Amino acid sequence: MQANPILGVAIHSVGAFSASSCYTPQKKTKLWAWEVYWISQATFAWLVLPITVALLTIPDYFAVLRDCPPSAMRNSFLLGMLYGFGGMAFGLGIRYIGFSLMYTIAIGLSAALGTLLPLIWDPTDGFVWVIVEKFSSLPGQVILSGIVMSLLGIAICGWAGVLREKMSGEDVSRYSFRLGVPLAIFAGVLSAVFAFALLAGKPLEVAAVEAGASDQLKMNAIYPFSHGGAWVTNFLLCVILIARNRTGGQFLRLPKDSSASLKFYYLMALLSGAFWYFQFFFYGMGNARMGEKYDFTSWALHMAMLILFSNFYGYLFSEWEGTTTKPKRVLHAGMAVIVLATLVITLGNYYAPK
């Protein structure tokens, strides 16, 4: 397939927008305990949809699995399980340091590690040390500057969020940085592991293409394993919480004084799961268009645009109303830096050797 970085970035933006949308249906399921909602949407996002879409888009998928080395499936699954622990740490850490700072640390680390570390170590080939080679040419140096800019933009957006929380008069005593910051670092490192889960599944891509799958859809062959590992981790956690909190009955009925429909709640869980899953459906399509030499930039682009669209939703849901001018100006500056970084990375990819 011919590289087309401009089209690739456009497709990545659709995936990032989908990722930013995945928590919005949760606002309509307030009668469900968190663990009931979480495992419901996670089952759609990480189990049902990855398997269904793989069967629909990969010709003779079971034959692909037979032709693929078992180690690729195993490693992708196990790395996906590690990513699942990162997601848990992310949700827990928000309690201790707030949404904005959590996003800044975790997504910033995930963007940096998930983009750069695969240039040093590959889960299939071991140490590859191609990082110097990738950034030695002029297009590579342009891309590196764009990656640094994207991390700066993420940090500025996080600073804006911290300013907003300080100026909103919230009781900062409820925060515990001693607990929250280590959780944020843990979440960021393990979230970056998902990039390695996708790398570990590369042999599945190769087998899928040999079976007749499209280059744009070949990554769908990996998702039942990378996502399935994340589902197992979260399923075990939710089972423990459901047993401890005795909330299992909510799967069959809502509180008696509620006029809401249980079917509507499951529909919201399906919608949330679909938003989460389709971020990576479009991620795979965008990655295929970035060009083989610098396709590793997909992770940085995805993380940066995720922050960009998340802040867009913040405005849409009036989360910045009542704040002073300074946090808004800082946020606008951070979003502008992310947009500029995206353009710089796209430019580097566009002029990369074909």
N, C-alpha and C positions, 0 to 999 in steps of 0.2 A: 504494500500500500504506500502511495506517495505521501510524504510528510506534508502537513499543512498546519503549522503551529497556530495560526490565527483561528482556524476552525477548531483546533484542539482546545485552545483557551476558552473559546465560546462554549464548547460542550462541557468543559470543566466548570464553567460558571453555572450551568444548569444543575450539575451535580452538587455544587456548593450551596446553591439556593435551596435545593431539596434537603440537604443536610441541615441547613438553618431552620427549615420549616418543621423538622420532625418533632419538636417539643410543643408546637402550638396546639395540637389536638388534646394534649394533656390538660389544658385549661378547662376542658368540657367534661372531665372525668373526676371531679373533686370528691365524689362519694366513695370512690375506690381507694383502698389503702395503696400506698406507693408500690408495694411488692406485687400486688395483684395486677395493677396497671402495667408495671414494668415487665413482668414475665409474659403478659398477654401481647404487648407490642413487640417484645424481643422475639417471641415465637414466630410472629409474622416476618420480622426483619431479618432474623438470623437463621431461620430454619425453613419455614414454608416457602417464602419467596425465592431464596437462593436455589433451592432444589428444583422448584417449579420452572424458573426461568432457565436454569441450566438444561433441563430436559427439553424445553421448547426451542432453545437457540443453538444447542450443540448437537450436531447430527450423531445419532447412535452413541449417546453419552455413556452408556454402560460399557460399550466396546472401548471407548476412550479411557475409561478407568482401568480396564484390563490391560491396556497397552502402556499405561503410565507406571513408572517406578513407585512402589508402595511408599518409599521414603518421602517422596514429594507430598503425598496426601497426608502422611503422618506428621511431617514437620510443619506443614501449613496449619493443620488442625491444632497442634500443640502451641504454636506461636499465637494462633487465634485465642486459645485459652488464656495465655498471658495477657493479651490485649483486653480480654474480659475483666481481669483484675484491675486494669487501668481505668476502665469505665466505672467500676464500683468506687475506686478511690476518688475519682472526679466528683461523683455525686455526693460522697461523704464530705469531701474537702470544702465544698461550697458552704456548708454549715459553719465552718470555722474561719474562713477568710473572705467570704462573699463571692458572688458570681464573677465580677470583673477581674479581680486579682487572680482567681482560680483559672479563668480562661487565659489570662496573659501568660502565666507561668506554664500551665499544662500545654496549651496549644503552641506557645513559642518553643518549648522544648521538643514537642512532637514534630513541629515543622523543621527544626534544625537537625535533630537526630535522624528523623525518617528520611530526610533528603541527603544528608552527607555521609552517614555511617554506611549505607549500602555501597558507597564508593570505596570503602575500606574492607568491609567484610560482607560476604554473600552466604546465606544459609546453605546453599548447595555447593559452592566452589571454595568456601573458606575465605582466607584473606586474599583480596584481589588487588588492592592498592592502586586503583585507577583514578584516585582523586586528583593527583597532580596532572595526569594526562587530560582529564576533562576540563580543567581550568587553565591549561597552558596557552591555548589559542585565544585570539581576541574575542570570538563569540562566547567562549567559555568564561572569560573574565567579565564580559557584560552580564552573563547569566549569574555569576557569583555576586556581582554588585546588586543585581535584582533580588537575589535571595536575602542578602544582608538588609536591603531596604525593606523587604517584606517583614522580616523579624523586627525591624525598627518600628514599622507601622503597627504591628501587633502590640508592641510594648507601649506605644503612644495611646492606642485605644484602651489598653488596660489602665494606664495612668488616668485617662479621662473618667473611666468607671470608678476608680478609687476616689477621685475628686468629687464625683457625683455623690458617692456614698457619704463622704465626709460632710459635704455641704447640705445634705438632705436632713441632717440632724439625727441620723440613726444612732442608736446606742452601740458604740463600738466595743463596749465591754463584753458583748456577746461573742466577739471574735477571739480566737485563740490561734495566734500565728505559730506558736510552738508546735501545734498539731497540724494546722492547715498547710503550712508551707511544705513540710515533708510529704504530706499527702499529694500536694500539687506536683511536686517533683516526681513522686512515684507514678502519678497518673500520666504525666507528660512522657516519661521514659517508656512506660508500658504501652501507651497509645502509639508511640513510634514503632513499636514491635509489629503493628499491623502491616506496616510497609514491608517488613521482613516476611510476614506470613504470605503476602502476595508474591514476593520474590521466590520463596520456597516452592510455590505452586507453579513456577514457570514451565516445568515439564508437562503439566496438565494443559497449558496453553499450546505447546508444541503438538501434543497428541490431538488436541481439538482441531487445530488447523489442518493437520494431516488427514483428519476425518472429514474435512470439508467445511469447518466453521469459518465464519468471516473474521478477518483480523480485528474488526471493531468489536466483535462479540466474544472473542476467544477467552477473555478474562473471566467470563461467566462460568467457565469450567472450574475455576479455583474456588469460587465463593461458597459452595456447599461445605468446604473444609475449613477455610479461614473464618467464615461466619459461624459455622457449626461449632467450632471450638469456643468462640465467644459465648454462644448460646449455652453450652454446657456449664461454664463457669457461673453465668448469671442465673441459670436455672437452679443450681445447687444453693446459691445464696438466697434466692427467693423462697425456695422450699423451707429453708431454715427460718426465715422471717415469718412466713405464713404459719408455720407450726408454733412459733413463739408467740405471735400476735393473735393467733386463732382467727385469721381472716379468710380462710379457705372458702367459707360459705358465700363470699361475695362473687365468686365465679358463677353462682347459680341464682343469686338474688341480691337486689340492692336493698338498703334500709326501707322498712315498711312505710315510713312517712315521706318517701321520695316519689315524685311523679315522673322521674326520668325512666327511660327504657333501657333495659340491660342490653338489648340489641344495638342501641345507639352507642353504648359504651364500647362494645366489641367493634363496632364500625370505626370509632375513634382510634382504638388500638390498632386496627388494620391500617388506617390512614397514616398514623404515626410510624408504624413499621414500614409502610411502603415508602414514605419520605426518606427514612433512614436507609433502606435498601437501595433505592434508586440513585442515591448519591454515588454509590460505587458502580452501579450499572453505567452511569454516564462517565464516571471516572475512567472505567476501562475503555470506553469509546474515545474519550479525550486523550488518554495516554497513547493510544494507537496512532493518533495524528501528530504527536509531538516530535516524531523522528527518533530513530533508534539511539543516536549518540547522546541526546540530552533528555530522554524520556523520564529520567529520574527527577526532573524539575516538577513533574506532576504533583508530587506530594506537597511541595512548598506552595504551589499555586492553589491547591485544594484547601490547605489550612488557612492561607491568607484570605481567600475569598469567603471561606466559612465565617471568619471574623467579620468581614465586611458586611455580609448579608445578615449576620446575627445582630449587628448594630442597626441595620436597616429595620429589622423587626422590632428592635427596642424603640425606635422612633414611632413605628406603626402602632405599637401598643402603649404609647404615651409614657414610656418608662423614664423619659428625660424631661417630662413636664415638671415645673416647679423648681428646677435647678437653675443656678446662676449662669451667666454667659460663659465664664471661663471653661467649665467642663465641656460645654458644647463646642467651643472653639478648638479645644484640644482634641476632641473626638473627630471633628471635621478634618483637622490636620492629619490625624492618624489614618483616617479613611482615604484621604488624598494620597498619602505616602503608599498605601497598599495598592491603590489604583495605578500609581506611577510605577511601582515595583512590578506589577503584573505586565505593564507595557514593556518594561525593560527586559524581563525574562522572555516575553514573546519575541522581542526584537533579536535577542541572542539566539533563540531557537530558529528564527527565520533565516538568519545568515550563517547558520551552522553548515558545515560541509555535508552535502547530501550523499 
